Amino acid sequence: MDKLQLFLMFGSILAAGILISWLDHTKGWQFAAWFNGEVTNPFNNLDKPMQQTKTADKDQIIAQLTERIQVLEKIVTEPAYELNQKLNRL
């Protein structure tokens, strides 16, 4: 084998390894585990990116609702609000 063939062979092996690592990370396909002989279910993690976005959306909604509750608590605990409530009861 000459140097060019060795370079192309090692380059293609390196590129395949990088591609496998990228697919494992982004898609959760677990190719590296398969090549290492580990038995795993590749379909367990397919919805992981979607679940992360759902969780982020829920966290954002919870933060907004918490902020609204704090504003309402401030309004209700103001002395002027209590005075208006007492006047309305009369």
Protein Blocks (a to p, Z undefined) as FASTA:
>chain_A
ZZklmmmmmmmmmmmmmmmmmmmmmnonommmmmnopacdfklmmmmmmmmmmmmmmmmm
mmmmmmmmmmmmmmmmpmklmmmmmmmmZZ
